[in-house]
Amino acid sequence: MALLLGRILEISGDPFQDGLDAVTIRTDGAVRIVNGLIAETGDAAALRAAYPNDDITDYGNDLICPGFVDAHVHFPQTSIIASWGKRLIDWLNSYTFPEEMRFGDPDYAAMIAARYFDLTLANGTTTVCSFGTVHPTSVDAFFTEAQTRGLRALTGKTCMDRNAPEGLRDTAKSAYDDSKALLDRWHGVDRLSYVITPRFSPTSTPEQLHTLGGLWAERPDCLMQTHLSEQTDEIAWVKSLFPEARDYLDTYEQTGLLGENGLYGHAIHLEPREIDRLSEVNAALIHCPTSNTFIGSGLFDMDGLTSRVRVGLATDTGGGSSFSMLRTMAAAYEIGQLRGRPLHPAELMWLATAGSARALKLDNKIGRVAKGYEADLCVLNLSSTEAIAQRADRASDAWEEVFASIMMADDRAVRDVWVNGNRVQR
């Protein structure tokens, strides 16, 4: 049994709907971990007295948070992160597709998966939902590495049967067969979940989209992830490829790929009908702020969309320019400022933890420091650099301290990470 002492980020609700008091910071708190789960939280002195024989780690003024939950990534793009000067379609052709061609090699896929999890854990991220490549080996490599580390992780084979290089195209039939075989092999094993994964409408024929919609109908317990309305030229491309569709979302709706377990990345340039339908089915949108600015996509409407649908937060590695959810929160704040609505640090921390967990339908397992939840934790030093420390010294309350770290911190702020009740050795 482990007993962790420090300040605790406590989440009782959604700050966008329930007010900022839904996320609070407890001082002199404690978290008790038993068999990989949070057994109890509360006052440090009381829990120390109740469990004198526990293995105690005293974090002082550090903040014990839920491990960060990154709801939309491309782990195969690890090595091409921060590549210069392209928008979406050119980005795919210049950087993404040549790199993804390499994932037919199981050894290369395994090497990148290990590197990816090293980087994300160093930044306090304990759960990710990733796209693979067209190669089943990419999914096997990702899940094998995640399983070895005891992580809760989600991914799926990316399906594409047009508008991609020959070595990255499958067919409607092979997309179904490969996805089903991988789903049967991995879904629900340990802490792993398979996600049905058409990349986006431009790289799938209507036949393939219908086939994957059929698989989702067979296995509605799975999530489905794709991209939606990221850039204006992408939307124009979709209109040219699907002239009968009412809008971009309709390309998914007509093929059985719109539903409550759907994850739609970016969703910047939505039409009113699309927002209405996403709200009606209770789908989830994933905000990728560093990616949206890095490749020039646009500004996500956080206030307008959180009032209608579930929203998660993501780095979108490697279109996103950082593996850090702290940096991602900072970018979300900056986009909020540009839209005239700065996000409070309580809202940002919620998005990176409980909000993303809710988007992934995992909010009964992860995303909170609370009894019965899996013990995935990130411990943040809120004075990790000289610049941050001098600002924290001037803070009038704990939220000002947290905000300074959101805006300026990097992996040096991550003092410790706990995964499934085990302290990660770094």
C-alpha positions as CSV (number, residue, x, y, z in Angstrom):
1,M,0.0,0.0,0.0
2,A,1.2,3.5,-0.9
3,L,0.2,6.8,0.8
4,L,1.0,9.9,-1.2
5,L,1.0,13.3,0.6
6,G,0.7,16.7,-1.1
7,R,-1.9,19.0,-2.6
8,I,-4.6,17.2,-4.6
9,L,-6.5,18.3,-7.7
10,E,-10.1,17.2,-6.9
11,I,-12.8,17.1,-9.6
12,S,-16.5,16.8,-8.7
13,G,-18.0,17.9,-12.0
14,D,-17.6,19.7,-15.3
15,P,-16.4,23.3,-14.7
16,F,-17.9,24.5,-18.0
17,Q,-21.4,23.3,-16.9
18,D,-21.2,23.2,-13.1
19,G,-19.0,26.2,-12.4
20,L,-15.3,26.6,-11.5
21,D,-15.9,25.1,-8.0
22,A,-16.3,21.7,-9.7
23,V,-12.5,21.6,-9.7
24,T,-10.7,22.4,-6.5
25,I,-7.2,22.1,-4.9
26,R,-7.0,20.4,-1.5
27,T,-4.1,21.4,0.7
28,D,-2.5,18.9,3.1
29,G,-4.1,16.0,1.3
30,A,-3.3,12.3,0.9
31,V,-4.0,9.6,-1.7
32,R,-4.0,5.9,-0.6
33,I,-3.2,3.4,-3.3
34,V,-4.1,-0.3,-3.0
35,N,-3.8,-2.9,-5.8
36,G,-3.6,-0.4,-8.5
37,L,-6.6,1.6,-7.4
38,I,-7.2,4.7,-5.4
39,A,-8.6,3.3,-2.1
40,E,-9.1,6.6,-0.3
41,T,-8.4,10.3,-0.4
42,G,-8.6,12.9,2.4
43,D,-6.7,14.8,5.1
44,A,-3.0,13.9,5.3
45,A,-2.8,13.7,9.1
46,A,-5.9,11.6,9.3
47,L,-4.8,9.1,6.7
48,R,-1.2,8.9,8.1
49,A,-2.7,8.1,11.5
50,A,-5.1,5.5,10.1
51,Y,-2.4,3.7,8.0
52,P,0.9,4.0,9.8
53,N,2.4,1.1,8.0
54,D,1.9,2.3,4.5
55,D,4.8,3.3,2.3
56,I,4.7,7.1,2.5
57,T,5.8,9.5,-0.2
58,D,5.6,13.1,0.9
59,Y,5.4,15.5,-2.0
60,G,5.1,18.6,0.1
61,N,3.5,21.5,-1.9
62,D,3.6,19.5,-5.2
63,L,0.2,19.0,-6.9
64,I,-1.1,15.4,-7.2
65,C,-3.2,15.3,-10.3
66,P,-4.9,12.6,-12.5
67,G,-2.5,11.4,-15.1
68,F,-3.0,13.5,-18.3
69,V,-5.3,11.9,-20.9
70,D,-4.4,12.7,-24.6
71,A,-7.4,12.0,-26.7
72,H,-6.1,12.2,-30.2
73,V,-2.5,11.4,-31.3
74,H,-0.6,9.8,-34.1
75,F,2.2,7.8,-32.5
76,P,3.7,6.9,-35.9
77,Q,4.4,10.6,-36.4
78,T,6.7,10.8,-33.4
79,S,9.9,11.3,-35.4
80,I,8.4,13.9,-37.8
81,I,7.0,16.2,-35.1
82,A,7.8,19.9,-35.6
83,S,8.4,19.6,-39.4
84,W,8.3,22.9,-41.2
85,G,6.0,24.9,-43.3
86,K,3.0,22.8,-44.5
87,R,-0.7,22.8,-44.3
88,L,-2.7,19.6,-43.9
89,I,-2.8,18.0,-47.3
90,D,0.8,18.9,-48.0
91,W,1.8,17.8,-44.5
92,L,0.4,14.4,-45.2
93,N,2.1,14.0,-48.5
94,S,5.5,15.5,-47.5
95,Y,5.9,14.1,-44.0
96,T,3.2,11.8,-42.7
97,F,2.9,9.3,-45.5
98,P,6.6,8.7,-46.1
99,E,7.1,8.1,-42.4
100,E,4.1,5.8,-42.0
101,M,5.4,3.7,-44.9
102,R,8.2,2.5,-42.5
103,F,5.7,0.9,-40.1
104,G,5.4,-2.3,-42.1
105,D,8.7,-3.2,-40.3
106,P,7.8,-4.6,-36.9
107,D,11.1,-3.7,-35.4
108,Y,10.8,-0.1,-36.5
109,A,7.2,0.1,-35.2
110,A,8.3,-1.3,-31.9
111,M,11.1,1.1,-31.6
112,I,8.9,4.1,-32.2
113,A,6.2,2.9,-29.8
114,A,8.8,2.6,-27.0
115,R,10.2,6.0,-27.8
116,Y,6.7,7.5,-27.9
117,F,5.7,6.2,-24.5
118,D,9.0,7.3,-23.0
119,L,8.2,10.8,-24.2
120,T,4.6,10.9,-23.1
121,L,5.2,9.4,-19.6
122,A,8.0,12.0,-19.1
123,N,5.3,14.6,-19.7
124,G,2.9,13.1,-17.2
125,T,0.5,11.6,-19.8
126,T,-0.8,8.2,-18.7
127,T,-3.5,7.5,-21.3
128,V,-3.4,8.1,-25.1
129,C,-5.8,7.4,-27.9
130,S,-3.7,7.0,-31.1
131,F,-4.1,6.4,-34.8
132,G,-1.9,3.6,-36.0
133,T,-0.9,3.1,-39.7
134,V,-2.4,0.9,-42.3
135,H,-0.1,-1.9,-41.1
136,P,-1.5,-4.2,-38.4
137,T,2.1,-4.3,-37.1
138,S,1.7,-0.7,-35.9
139,V,-1.2,-1.7,-33.7
140,D,0.6,-4.7,-32.3
141,A,3.6,-2.7,-31.5
142,F,1.6,0.0,-29.8
143,F,-0.4,-2.3,-27.7
144,T,2.5,-4.6,-26.8
145,E,4.5,-1.7,-25.5
146,A,1.5,-0.2,-23.6
147,Q,0.7,-3.6,-22.1
148,T,4.3,-4.1,-21.0
149,R,4.1,-0.7,-19.1
150,G,0.7,-1.4,-17.6
151,L,-0.9,1.5,-19.4
152,R,-4.5,2.2,-20.3
153,A,-4.2,2.9,-24.0
154,L,-6.3,3.0,-27.2
155,T,-5.5,2.7,-30.9
156,G,-6.6,1.2,-34.2
157,K,-5.3,0.4,-37.6
158,T,-5.7,3.5,-39.9
159,C,-7.8,2.6,-42.9
160,M,-7.2,4.2,-46.3
161,D,-8.1,2.9,-49.8
162,R,-7.6,6.0,-51.9
163,N,-5.6,9.3,-52.1
164,A,-2.6,7.8,-50.4
165,P,0.6,6.1,-51.6
166,E,0.2,2.5,-52.8
167,G,2.1,1.1,-49.8
168,L,-0.4,2.8,-47.4
169,R,-3.6,1.7,-49.1
170,D,-5.8,-1.2,-48.1
171,T,-9.2,-2.2,-49.4
172,A,-12.7,-2.1,-48.0
173,K,-12.4,-5.9,-47.3
174,S,-8.9,-5.9,-45.9
175,A,-9.8,-2.8,-43.7
176,Y,-12.7,-4.8,-42.2
177,D,-10.8,-8.1,-41.9
178,D,-7.6,-6.5,-40.4
179,S,-9.6,-4.3,-38.0
180,K,-11.8,-7.1,-36.9
181,A,-8.8,-9.4,-36.3
182,L,-7.0,-6.7,-34.3
183,L,-10.1,-5.9,-32.3
184,D,-10.6,-9.6,-31.4
185,R,-7.0,-9.9,-30.4
186,W,-6.6,-6.8,-28.3
187,H,-9.9,-5.1,-27.3
188,G,-10.5,-5.5,-23.6
189,V,-7.2,-7.2,-22.9
190,D,-5.7,-5.8,-19.7
191,R,-6.1,-2.0,-20.0
192,L,-6.3,-1.8,-23.8
193,S,-9.1,-0.8,-26.1
194,Y,-9.4,-1.1,-29.9
195,V,-10.7,1.9,-31.8
196,I,-12.1,1.6,-35.3
197,T,-10.1,4.1,-37.4
198,P,-10.8,5.5,-40.8
199,R,-8.3,8.3,-41.2
200,F,-10.8,10.7,-42.8
201,S,-13.3,10.7,-45.6
202,P,-10.8,11.9,-48.4
203,T,-8.7,8.8,-48.0
204,S,-11.6,6.3,-47.8
205,T,-14.0,5.4,-50.6
206,P,-17.7,5.3,-49.7
207,E,-17.5,1.5,-49.9
208,Q,-14.7,1.4,-47.2
209,L,-16.6,3.9,-45.0
210,H,-19.7,1.7,-45.2
211,T,-17.7,-1.4,-44.4
212,L,-16.2,0.2,-41.3
213,G,-19.6,1.5,-40.3
214,G,-20.8,-2.1,-40.5
215,L,-18.0,-3.3,-38.3
216,W,-18.9,-0.5,-35.8
217,A,-22.5,-1.7,-35.8
218,E,-21.3,-5.2,-35.0
219,R,-19.1,-3.9,-32.2
220,P,-20.8,-0.8,-30.8
221,D,-18.8,-1.2,-27.6
222,C,-15.8,0.1,-29.5
223,L,-14.9,3.7,-30.1
224,M,-14.5,5.0,-33.6
225,Q,-12.1,7.9,-34.3
226,T,-11.5,10.1,-37.4
227,H,-11.0,13.7,-38.5
228,L,-13.6,16.3,-39.2
229,S,-13.5,19.9,-40.6
230,E,-9.9,20.6,-39.8
231,Q,-9.1,23.0,-42.6
232,T,-11.1,24.9,-45.2
233,D,-9.3,23.4,-48.2
234,E,-9.9,19.9,-46.7
235,I,-13.6,20.7,-46.5
236,A,-13.6,21.8,-50.2
237,W,-11.8,18.5,-51.1
238,V,-14.5,16.5,-49.2
239,K,-17.2,18.3,-51.1
240,S,-15.6,17.5,-54.4
241,L,-15.3,13.8,-53.5
242,F,-18.8,13.5,-52.0
243,P,-21.0,15.8,-54.0
244,E,-24.2,14.2,-52.7
245,A,-23.3,14.8,-49.0
246,R,-25.0,17.7,-47.2
247,D,-21.7,18.5,-45.4
248,Y,-18.5,16.9,-44.2
249,L,-20.2,15.1,-41.2
250,D,-22.8,13.7,-43.6
251,T,-20.0,11.6,-45.2
252,Y,-19.8,9.7,-41.9
253,E,-23.5,9.8,-41.1
254,Q,-24.5,8.2,-44.4
255,T,-22.0,5.4,-43.8
256,G,-22.8,4.4,-40.2
257,L,-19.9,6.4,-38.7
258,L,-21.8,8.9,-36.6
259,G,-22.6,7.9,-33.0
260,E,-22.1,8.4,-29.3
261,N,-18.9,6.5,-29.3
262,G,-17.5,8.6,-32.1
263,L,-14.4,10.8,-31.6
264,Y,-14.1,13.6,-34.2
265,G,-10.7,15.3,-34.2
266,H,-10.4,19.1,-34.7
267,A,-13.9,20.1,-35.7
268,I,-13.1,23.7,-36.3
269,H,-15.2,24.8,-39.3
270,L,-18.5,23.1,-38.5
271,E,-21.9,24.0,-40.1
272,P,-24.9,24.5,-37.8
273,R,-26.4,21.2,-39.0
274,E,-23.3,19.3,-38.1
275,I,-23.3,20.8,-34.6
276,D,-26.9,19.9,-34.1
277,R,-26.3,16.2,-35.2
278,L,-23.2,15.8,-33.1
279,S,-25.2,17.1,-30.1
280,E,-28.2,14.9,-30.8
281,V,-26.0,11.7,-30.9
282,N,-23.8,12.9,-27.9
283,A,-20.6,12.5,-29.9
284,A,-17.2,13.7,-28.7
285,L,-15.1,16.4,-30.3
286,I,-11.3,16.5,-29.7
287,H,-9.6,19.9,-29.5
288,C,-6.0,19.9,-30.8
289,P,-4.8,23.4,-30.2
290,T,-1.0,23.2,-30.9
291,S,-1.8,21.4,-34.2
292,N,-4.5,23.8,-35.2
293,T,-2.0,26.7,-34.9
294,F,1.1,24.9,-36.1
295,I,-0.4,23.9,-39.5
296,G,-2.7,26.9,-39.7
297,S,-6.1,25.3,-39.3
298,G,-8.1,27.8,-37.3
299,L,-9.6,28.5,-33.8
300,F,-11.8,25.9,-32.1
301,D,-15.0,27.3,-30.5
302,M,-14.6,26.0,-27.0
303,D,-17.4,27.9,-25.4
304,G,-19.9,27.2,-28.1
305,L,-19.1,23.5,-28.4
306,T,-18.8,22.5,-24.7
307,S,-22.3,23.7,-24.3
308,R,-23.5,21.2,-26.9
309,V,-21.2,18.2,-26.9
310,R,-18.5,16.3,-25.0
311,V,-15.0,17.8,-25.7
312,G,-11.6,16.3,-25.0
313,L,-8.1,17.8,-25.4
314,A,-5.1,16.4,-27.4
315,T,-1.6,17.0,-28.6
316,D,-2.3,15.6,-32.0
317,T,1.4,14.4,-32.3
318,G,3.0,15.0,-34.7
319,G,0.9,17.7,-36.4
320,G,0.8,19.1,-32.9
321,S,4.1,20.6,-31.9
322,S,4.6,19.1,-28.4
323,F,4.2,15.8,-26.5
324,S,3.2,17.9,-23.4
325,M,-0.4,18.3,-22.2
326,L,0.8,21.3,-20.3
327,R,1.9,23.0,-23.5
328,T,-1.4,21.9,-25.1
329,M,-3.4,23.5,-22.2
330,A,-1.3,26.7,-22.8
331,A,-2.2,26.7,-26.5
332,A,-5.9,26.1,-25.6
333,Y,-5.7,29.2,-23.4
334,E,-4.1,31.2,-26.2
335,I,-6.8,30.2,-28.7
336,G,-9.4,31.1,-26.1
337,Q,-7.9,34.6,-25.8
338,L,-8.0,35.0,-29.6
339,R,-11.7,34.1,-29.4
340,G,-12.3,36.5,-26.5
341,R,-12.8,33.9,-23.9
342,P,-9.7,33.0,-21.8
343,L,-10.1,29.6,-20.1
344,H,-9.6,29.3,-16.4
345,P,-6.8,26.9,-15.2
346,A,-9.5,24.8,-13.6
347,E,-11.2,24.4,-17.0
348,L,-7.8,23.6,-18.7
349,M,-6.9,21.0,-16.1
350,W,-10.3,19.4,-16.4
351,L,-10.0,19.2,-20.2
352,A,-6.6,17.5,-19.9
353,T,-7.9,14.9,-17.4
354,A,-11.6,14.2,-16.7
355,G,-12.8,15.9,-19.9
356,S,-10.7,13.8,-22.1
357,A,-11.5,10.7,-20.1
358,R,-15.2,11.5,-20.6
359,A,-14.7,11.9,-24.3
360,L,-13.1,8.4,-24.4
361,K,-15.9,7.0,-22.3
362,L,-13.4,6.2,-19.6
363,D,-14.5,8.7,-17.0
364,N,-15.6,6.0,-14.6
365,K,-12.0,4.6,-14.6
366,I,-9.5,7.5,-15.1
367,G,-9.3,11.3,-15.0
368,R,-10.0,11.9,-11.3
369,V,-8.1,11.4,-8.0
370,A,-11.0,9.7,-6.3
371,K,-11.9,6.5,-4.5
372,G,-12.3,3.6,-6.9
373,Y,-10.4,5.2,-9.8
374,E,-7.4,3.6,-11.4
375,A,-4.2,5.0,-9.8
376,D,-2.8,6.8,-12.8
377,L,-1.3,10.0,-11.4
378,C,0.9,12.9,-12.3
379,V,2.7,14.9,-9.6
380,L,3.5,18.4,-10.7
381,N,6.2,20.6,-9.1
382,L,4.7,24.1,-9.4
383,S,8.1,25.8,-9.0
384,S,10.0,23.7,-11.5
385,T,12.2,26.5,-12.9
386,E,13.5,29.8,-11.6
387,A,11.1,31.7,-13.9
388,I,8.1,29.7,-12.7
389,A,9.2,29.8,-9.1
390,Q,9.5,33.5,-8.9
391,R,6.0,33.9,-10.4
392,A,4.6,31.3,-8.1
393,D,6.0,33.2,-5.1
394,R,3.8,36.1,-6.1
395,A,0.6,34.0,-6.6
396,S,-2.4,35.1,-4.6
397,D,-3.9,31.6,-4.7
398,A,-3.2,28.0,-5.8
399,W,-4.8,28.6,-9.2
400,E,-2.3,31.3,-10.1
401,E,0.5,28.8,-9.3
402,V,-1.1,26.2,-11.5
403,F,-1.6,28.7,-14.3
404,A,2.1,29.8,-14.3
405,S,3.1,26.1,-14.8
406,I,0.5,25.6,-17.5
407,M,1.9,28.5,-19.4
408,M,5.6,28.1,-18.8
409,A,6.4,24.5,-17.7
410,D,7.8,21.5,-19.5
411,D,8.7,18.0,-18.5
412,R,10.8,19.4,-15.7
413,A,7.6,20.1,-13.9
414,V,6.7,16.4,-13.8
415,R,8.1,15.2,-10.5
416,D,6.6,11.7,-10.6
417,V,4.2,9.6,-12.6
418,W,2.2,6.7,-11.3
419,V,0.7,4.1,-13.6
420,N,-1.8,1.6,-12.4
421,G,-0.6,2.1,-8.8
422,N,3.1,1.8,-9.7
423,R,5.6,4.6,-9.6
424,V,7.2,4.9,-13.1
425,Q,11.0,4.8,-13.0
426,R,12.4,7.5,-15.3
